[in-house]
Each structure stands twice: as structure tokens, then as C-alpha cells.
Amino acid sequence: MNEYFLLPLASLPFPNINPILIQIGPLAVHWYGVGYIVGILFAWWYAKRLAANPKLWPDGILPMKPEDLDDFIVWAAIGVVLGGRTGYVLFYDLARYIAHPLDIFAVWQGGMSFHGGLLGVILAMTLFSIKRGIRTWSLFDVVAAGVPVGLGLVRVANFINSELWGRPTDVPWGIEFPNGGPFTRHPSQLYEAFLEGIVLFIVLRILTHSRLKLKTPRFVGGAFICGYGLSRIFVEFFREPDQQLGYLLGTNWLTMGMILSTPMVLAGIWAMVTAKPVTQAQPQAT
């Protein structure tokens, strides 16, 4: 049976939560923006707690000063926004933005790529760590440990916005999205929120506090990259591909999300396999 002819015999009602949290005159605060802001602030707060706990670090010597992370939050925010927008333009809708270049700056219309945002933050971390004399991988580790919370919040905001919904399905927990056509669909945004947010955060928490992997630079960061890549590839089997791209290479399953996430899995495995414990007596390497 063609999946696009599935009848919504059993489905859950869409909650119809207003995508705008607060509006005062022309000023509107969207859940999507709140997810990004809260996610960045949580990652900053959590990174400071990790960096201030001597039990988690080699020889009990802290890897950076608290004010370093205070200053880095600005770099991180710029990296997320510029990288995320650039990644979306290049990876997902380049033809449109070539035809209408001014739309690149219309970020209020949506269009952010996680993979682009990640590259933007990695560049920001590399430049910042070199400037401050901090081991780059240790900075990456503490930042990555708190990022899943923001990922989960943004995916919930995607659900509230009724965007990035899943493929048609007949599972009893399917959702009829208001702009998803006459189909019952996978709530793939919530699948991602669970895997990329809750599960990945718990795994990284175990690595940092039970396995003490912050003493092995790039292991936690590698686990984050690999874990996100695996989660995203899995959910892509349930998520509707971007309309302007569709399925790739003549298949009915391969998506751009899978292609962009596969190198992440490989890079994360490399980082974990090659990571070695260090002592603070050794020179800091970027």
C-alpha cells in the first residue's frame, strides 16, 4: 500500500499551541526562539558547572576560568546563528536563495540547519580556545555535554510550529498536523526531542560523571557528535524530507539529513577511539 494513501483511522489530535509565546504590539516572542535562547543559556550554565568541578578533571586542575565561558557564550551564539543560517542556505535551499538573495537575511521566516550551526560553533570554539590558551577539545567537551537540552527544546518548538513533521503512518500515536495534508503522520519532532535531547543528555551525563571521560579530551565531544548523527539518521526514516529536496539519488528513503549526519558518526567514532587521557602537566594542545 502506498504510504500516501493511508487513512487517518486512528490518530491523536494536534494540540494547537500558539507558536507565539508572548506578543506585545508588533513584538512577538516565538517558542522557537525561546528554545534557542534557553538552550544556549543552559549549555553555558552547565558547562560552567562541569568546568568548576575538580573531580572531573585530570589531577583536579580546572581546564579554564569561569569568565572564559562567560565570554564564550557570545561567540557560541554568533556561531549558532551564522552557521545555522549559512548551512540551511547551502545544504537545503540554495536555488531559492540564489534567485532571491535578500531572503538570506529573513531569518524570521525560519530556516536553520543543525549541521551548519555545529560547524559555526566548532569554528568559534577553535578560535576562542586558541585566543585564550585553552585546550580546544576540553572546551568542546564541556559545551557539547549540555547541548542536547537545547536540541530537545527546539524540536519541541518545531512540533508546536507544526513543521518538520513525519511521514504518513497508521501508528496509533500518529498526529494530524494542521498543515500536513489529509494524512496521519509520525510526530518525528518528538522522536528527535527524545533521542537528541533526553537520551543523548543522559548518555553524556554518564560519561562525564560516572565514567569521568572529561579526563580524556575529545571523548565526550566525540560521543555527542556520534550520538546526534545516529539519532538523526534513525529519525530520518520517519521524517518527511524537505519538499524542495525530496529523496535523493533516486531512492525513496535517502535524505539530506542522512547524508550530512553520516560524516558526524564517523568523526565521532574517530574522536572516541583516538582519545587518550592526559595530565595537566602535559602541554595544552588545540
DRENMIBA-601535 format. One line per field, with one value per residue (C-alpha): residue number from 1; chain; x, y, z. Coordinates in nm, 4 decimals, padded with zeros to 6 digits. Layout:
! residues N
resi	[NUM/...]
chain	[A/...]
c1	[X/...]
c2	[Y/...]
c3	[Z/...]
This chain:
! residues 286
resi	[1/2/3/4/5/6/7/8/9/10/11/12/13/14/15/16/17/18/19/20/21/22/23/24/25/26/27/28/29/30/31/32/33/34/35/36/37/38/39/40/41/42/43/44/45/46/47/48/49/50/51/52/53/54/55/56/57/58/59/60/61/62/63/64/65/66/67/68/69/70/71/72/73/74/75/76/77/78/79/80/81/82/83/84/85/86/87/88/89/90/91/92/93/94/95/96/97/98/99/100/101/102/103/104/105/106/107/108/109/110/111/112/113/114/115/116/117/118/119/120/121/122/123/124/125/126/127/128/129/130/131/132/133/134/135/136/137/138/139/140/141/142/143/144/145/146/147/148/149/150/151/152/153/154/155/156/157/158/159/160/161/162/163/164/165/166/167/168/169/170/171/172/173/174/175/176/177/178/179/180/181/182/183/184/185/186/187/188/189/190/191/192/193/194/195/196/197/198/199/200/201/202/203/204/205/206/207/208/209/210/211/212/213/214/215/216/217/218/219/220/221/222/223/224/225/226/227/228/229/230/231/232/233/234/235/236/237/238/239/240/241/242/243/244/245/246/247/248/249/250/251/252/253/254/255/256/257/258/259/260/261/262/263/264/265/266/267/268/269/270/271/272/273/274/275/276/277/278/279/280/281/282/283/284/285/286]
chain	[A/A/A/A/A/A/A/A/A/A/A/A/A/A/A/A/A/A/A/A/A/A/A/A/A/A/A/A/A/A/A/A/A/A/A/A/A/A/A/A/A/A/A/A/A/A/A/A/A/A/A/A/A/A/A/A/A/A/A/A/A/A/A/A/A/A/A/A/A/A/A/A/A/A/A/A/A/A/A/A/A/A/A/A/A/A/A/A/A/A/A/A/A/A/A/A/A/A/A/A/A/A/A/A/A/A/A/A/A/A/A/A/A/A/A/A/A/A/A/A/A/A/A/A/A/A/A/A/A/A/A/A/A/A/A/A/A/A/A/A/A/A/A/A/A/A/A/A/A/A/A/A/A/A/A/A/A/A/A/A/A/A/A/A/A/A/A/A/A/A/A/A/A/A/A/A/A/A/A/A/A/A/A/A/A/A/A/A/A/A/A/A/A/A/A/A/A/A/A/A/A/A/A/A/A/A/A/A/A/A/A/A/A/A/A/A/A/A/A/A/A/A/A/A/A/A/A/A/A/A/A/A/A/A/A/A/A/A/A/A/A/A/A/A/A/A/A/A/A/A/A/A/A/A/A/A/A/A/A/A/A/A/A/A/A/A/A/A/A/A/A/A/A/A/A/A/A/A/A/A/A/A/A/A/A/A]
c1	[00.0000/00.1323/00.2072/00.0439/-00.2954/-00.3070/-00.6334/-00.6203/-00.8349/-00.6686/-00.4700/-00.4044/-00.5358/-00.2806/-00.2605/-00.2802/-00.0476/00.0085/00.3601/00.3837/00.4505/00.4064/00.3106/00.3135/00.2132/00.4388/00.6873/00.6362/00.8301/00.8105/00.8599/01.1246/01.3370/01.2853/01.4117/01.7349/01.7880/01.7142/01.9287/02.2290/02.1905/02.1595/02.4678/02.6599/02.5421/02.6053/02.9494/03.0459/02.9418/03.1459/03.4494/03.4349/03.4258/03.7841/03.6752/03.6046/03.9451/04.2987/04.4845/04.1897/04.3134/04.0399/04.0795/03.9565/03.8370/03.4659/03.4972/03.6224/03.2820/03.1082/03.2855/03.2433/02.8619/02.8635/03.0937/02.8708/02.5520/02.7099/02.8406/02.4996/02.3059/02.5512/02.6462/02.2888/02.1603/02.4522/02.4165/02.0460/02.1083/02.3874/02.2543/01.8780/01.7543/02.0451/01.8498/01.5898/01.8457/02.0430/01.7218/01.6259/01.9499/01.7852/01.5804/01.9016/01.8610/01.4916/01.5672/01.2230/01.0829/01.2664/01.5409/01.8227/02.0486/02.1855/02.4839/02.5673/02.5226/02.7568/03.0256/02.9787/03.0225/03.3241/03.4900/03.4023/03.5420/03.8632/03.9306/03.8278/04.0349/04.3460/04.2981/04.2561/04.5124/04.2509/04.2674/04.0178/03.8861/03.8213/03.6162/03.4298/03.3638/03.2083/02.9988/02.8779/02.7661/02.4842/02.3801/02.1217/01.8861/01.8682/01.8253/01.5306/01.3642/01.3995/01.2483/00.9504/00.9179/00.9206/00.6274/00.4393/00.5022/00.3648/00.6815/00.9294/00.6588/00.6960/00.5912/00.2343/00.1667/-00.1096/00.0507/-00.1964/00.0158/00.0164/-00.0763/-00.2914/-00.0896/-00.2960/-00.0694/00.0358/-00.2359/-00.5087/-00.2644/-00.1855/00.1869/00.4695/00.5397/00.9043/00.9896/00.9112/01.1153/01.4108/01.3429/01.3545/01.6664/01.8716/01.7558/01.6760/01.8630/02.1768/02.1952/02.1714/02.4428/02.6777/02.5989/02.7046/03.0262/03.1149/03.0224/03.0330/03.2995/03.4954/03.5589/03.6370/03.9817/04.0103/03.9787/03.7509/03.5788/03.2659/03.2618/03.3010/03.0181/02.7951/02.8707/02.8290/02.5159/02.3489/02.4389/02.2948/01.9776/01.9234/01.9789/01.7313/01.4612/01.5091/01.3391/01.0225/01.0595/00.9198/01.2095/01.2282/00.9839/01.2380/01.4800/01.2723/01.4510/01.7975/01.9743/01.6534/01.5629/01.2520/01.4456/01.7770/01.7590/01.9920/01.9800/02.1211/02.3990/02.5034/02.4851/02.6909/03.0248/02.9301/02.9007/03.2399/03.4059/03.2575/03.3821/03.7288/03.7313/03.6364/03.8701/04.1733/04.1059/04.3703/04.3812/04.6102/04.7536/04.7636/05.1400/05.1293/05.1189/04.7705/04.7043/04.4355]
c2	[00.0000/00.3425/00.5290/00.8459/00.6761/00.5726/00.6780/00.8526/00.5856/00.6402/00.9443/01.1899/01.5458/01.8180/02.0329/02.3642/02.5542/02.9107/02.9306/03.2801/03.2684/03.6403/03.9271/04.2961/04.5054/04.4193/04.2437/03.8674/03.6063/03.2635/02.9267/02.8515/03.1496/03.0706/02.7179/02.8520/03.1080/02.8681/02.6006/02.8328/02.9612/02.6092/02.4894/02.7897/02.7287/02.3540/02.3998/02.6307/02.3663/02.1000/02.3238/02.4176/02.0586/01.9451/01.5811/01.5615/01.6811/01.5375/01.5950/01.8015/02.1049/02.3054/02.3439/02.7033/03.0014/03.0708/03.4040/03.2218/03.0576/03.3866/03.5407/03.2382/03.2438/03.5425/03.3574/03.0496/03.2439/03.4048/03.0685/02.9025/03.1729/03.2425/02.8773/02.7534/03.0018/02.9529/02.5764/02.5908/02.8150/02.5941/02.2487/02.2770/02.5584/02.7094/02.7638/02.9754/03.1998/03.2448/03.3672/03.5798/03.6653/03.9149/03.6293/03.5028/03.7741/03.6978/03.4644/03.5260/03.3161/03.0116/02.8014/02.6874/02.3853/02.1997/02.0788/02.4348/02.5589/02.2870/02.3897/02.7520/02.6666/02.4439/02.7339/02.9680/02.7223/02.6742/03.0471/03.1252/02.8452/02.9484/03.3081/03.2101/02.9272/02.6624/02.3044/02.3097/01.9588/02.0263/02.3317/02.1228/01.8531/02.0838/02.2688/01.9515/01.7960/02.0484/02.0999/01.8147/02.0123/02.2906/02.0410/01.8839/02.2201/02.3321/02.0048/02.0547/02.4057/02.2502/02.0349/02.3375/02.5181/02.2178/02.1967/01.9234/01.6654/01.2974/01.0665/00.9337/00.6434/00.4370/00.4023/00.4852/00.7784/00.9452/01.3133/01.5015/01.8202/02.1217/02.1894/01.8295/01.7381/01.4766/01.2294/01.0962/01.1487/01.0444/01.3150/01.2913/01.6170/01.4464/01.1407/01.3747/01.5612/01.2316/01.0878/01.4037/01.5706/01.3368/01.0193/01.1929/01.4175/01.1164/00.9300/01.2296/01.2801/00.9199/00.9752/01.2962/01.1971/00.8173/00.7348/01.0596/01.0955/01.4678/01.3451/01.2084/01.5118/01.4779/01.1595/01.3406/01.5656/01.2625/01.0835/01.3858/01.4083/01.0347/01.0178/01.3037/01.1592/00.8174/00.9709/01.1929/00.9121/00.6907/00.9596/01.0482/00.7150/00.8585/01.2257/01.3783/01.5070/01.8770/01.9479/02.1295/01.8347/01.5203/01.1870/01.1771/00.9610/00.8129/00.6390/00.6565/00.6686/00.8612/01.2212/01.5168/01.4749/01.1238/01.2364/01.5230/01.3063/01.0122/01.2016/01.3040/00.9399/00.8588/01.1675/01.0915/00.7328/00.8553/01.1058/00.8455/00.5749/00.8054/00.9974/00.9441/01.0525/01.3449/01.5125/01.8849/01.8596/01.7935/02.0963/02.2000/02.1141/02.2511]
c3	[00.0000/-00.0885/00.2331/00.0979/00.0805/00.4433/00.6031/00.9427/01.1129/01.4486/01.5427/01.8203/01.7909/01.7291/02.0451/01.8521/02.0851/01.9692/01.8169/01.9664/02.3381/02.4048/02.1772/02.2687/01.9717/01.6768/01.9075/01.9188/02.1141/01.9488/02.1183/01.8556/01.9593/02.3275/02.2635/02.1151/02.3919/02.6783/02.5127/02.4805/02.8367/02.9764/02.7874/02.9267/03.2846/03.2640/03.1083/03.3954/03.6481/03.4710/03.4340/03.8042/03.9358/04.0053/04.0461/03.6749/03.5514/03.5380/03.8647/03.9867/03.7927/03.6226/03.2445/03.2139/03.4130/03.4706/03.2924/02.9841/02.9468/03.0254/02.7284/02.5043/02.5175/02.2792/02.0391/02.0616/01.9878/01.6813/01.5623/01.6020/01.4178/01.1353/01.0900/01.1137/00.8585/00.6212/00.6437/00.5604/00.2598/00.1227/00.2088/00.1788/-00.0477/-00.2416/-00.5653/-00.3888/-00.2230/-00.5433/-00.7047/-00.4016/-00.2143/00.0206/00.1668/00.3267/00.5898/00.6546/00.9431/01.0930/00.8102/00.9502/00.8007/01.0298/00.9835/01.2841/01.0831/00.9791/01.3350/01.4591/01.2134/01.3196/01.6883/01.6183/01.4363/01.7232/01.9824/01.7869/01.7508/02.1091/02.2642/02.0717/02.1817/02.5498/02.5570/02.6406/02.5184/02.2300/02.2871/02.6565/02.5626/02.3065/02.5678/02.8286/02.5734/02.3998/02.7296/02.7705/02.4089/02.3965/02.6200/02.3635/02.0814/02.2597/02.3253/01.9645/01.8402/02.0704/01.9245/01.5754/01.6887/01.8241/01.4935/01.3008/01.0898/01.0009/01.0585/00.9822/00.7022/00.6761/00.9109/01.0680/01.4128/01.6944/01.8145/01.4717/01.4523/01.2022/01.1600/01.0503/00.7508/00.6857/00.4411/00.4959/00.6468/00.9906/01.0361/01.2650/01.5258/01.4237/01.6005/01.9318/01.8337/01.7794/02.1041/02.2926/02.1254/02.0630/02.3828/02.6710/02.5741/02.4482/02.7547/02.9884/02.7956/02.8115/03.1815/03.2491/03.0540/03.2388/03.5935/03.6140/03.3567/03.4159/03.0430/03.0720/03.1735/02.8200/02.5892/02.2843/02.4071/02.5312/02.2261/02.0018/02.1807/02.1279/01.7550/01.7030/01.9194/01.7387/01.3982/01.4847/01.6315/01.3298/01.0787/01.2652/01.2823/00.9143/00.8328/00.9900/00.8946/00.5771/00.3633/00.2795/-00.0018/-00.2179/-00.1949/-00.1540/-00.1510/-00.3042/-00.5622/-00.6972/-00.3698/-00.1532/00.1728/00.1422/00.2684/00.3026/00.6810/00.6486/00.4152/00.6445/00.9579/00.8306/00.8485/01.2024/01.3078/01.1549/01.3048/01.6461/01.6379/01.5374/01.8233/02.0828/01.9535/01.9355/02.2591/02.5267/02.8922/02.9644/03.2695/03.3199/03.3225/02.9508/02.7173/02.6115/02.2510/02.0320]
